[in-house]
Amino acid sequence: MPSPWDSFRSVRDVRRIEDEYVEIDLGAGPRRLARGQRHLDLRPGGDATVAVPAGGDVDWSQLDRLPSCIAIDWSGPDRGLCAALAAHPAITSLRWDDADGAVELPETLRVLRLFAPRAGFLVGAPDLGYQLDLRLRDAPGDAVPPGLRRVRRLWITGGGTMSAAPLAALDDLERLRLTFTAGPGSLVDLPAIAGHERLASLWLDAAYGLDPAALPDLPALRHLVLALTRRTIATTLTRRFADGPVALEISGARSAMWLTSNLDNPFRDWIDRSRPFAEEACAAYRRAARALADPTPETAERALRGLIADLSAINDAYDLIDTDLREQAWLAYRDLAARLGVPAASAEPWFDSERRF
């Protein structure tokens, strides 16, 4: 026979579960979230954690209901975002897409990811960003905003060629990572960083076009990483740092023959997950890119839909497209759509409707 305490425990458990959830409404409709939610994606689109009104005020006071939140993803103009971060010091990480306007970051922020900030975006921070871990992707000229010129930790993701010249004024730089998303993977103006007396760690991703002889001697350098590079570059730098204080890490050294076939393919580095998987993904991209020869609206749509259908089928077979590769697939798709002259308003729905990954 059930004990009277069973009923009591049932009610108590229901109340405890209900207390673990809260209703959040930033101005575009309510959403039920766990009170312990740590990350909020507030960018427009299907993956948004909570909808944000397209215009007008955002009810940032709703963040009071999420005391465990430490990270926010945002897009577009400020709309009160920085003031909200200042009022919620537990939020220490911010991803900001298409940042625009002029803003002042709070002193509590520690990680800032700027994805394709608009030209003219002005951002300031206490001590010119000395406490920030700054990550830039597709920034105009791959340049650090002047208001953040004292950053010590910097990661820039750019296209096929980057210049070290904009880094010359970053005197406090201690850790630098540069990631190339296309060929040839060339880092030019390398002498510009020769005066960096505090730069202890340098990490280069897919720097297939690096000139090893142009890499200056850096007095504080103790850690050099080459992730995805040419075998000839790896050999040269291995000899150079064989007897010095620099710890050299090399992974994914490619042959000249492999690079001849794949250097300009955005899925080239998926080979580190699986060679057959990468070869099929690269072939799918090459098929889609054939439409660039005669990009009519019909051939462009067919190529873009076909690319996502092919990647979905490949993932059905290998189950290897995780969050990182899904974002790489999206960026490759978006770039191809732009080259084919397809407006983003048309291309983005095709991506979501066709994919199964």
Buried (B, 14 or more C-beta within 10 A) or exposed (E): EEEEEEEEEEEEEEEEEEEEBBEBEBBBEEBEBEEEBEBBBBBEEEEBBBBBEEEEEBBBEBBEBBEEBBBBBBBBBBBEBBBBBBBBEBBBBBBBBBBBEEBBBBEBBBBBBBBBBEEEBBBBBBEBBEBBBBBBBBBEEBBBBEBBBBBBBBBBBBEBBBBBBBBBEBEBBBBBBBBBBBBBBBBBBBEBBBEBEBBBBBBBBBBBBBEBEEBBEBEEBEBBBBBBBBBEBBEBBEEBBEEEEBEBEBEBBBEEEEBEEBBBBBBBBBBEBEEEBBBBBBBBBBEBBEBBEEBEEEBBBEBBBBBBBBBBBBBEEBEBBEEEBBEBBBBBBBBBBEEBEBEEEEBBEBBEEBBEB
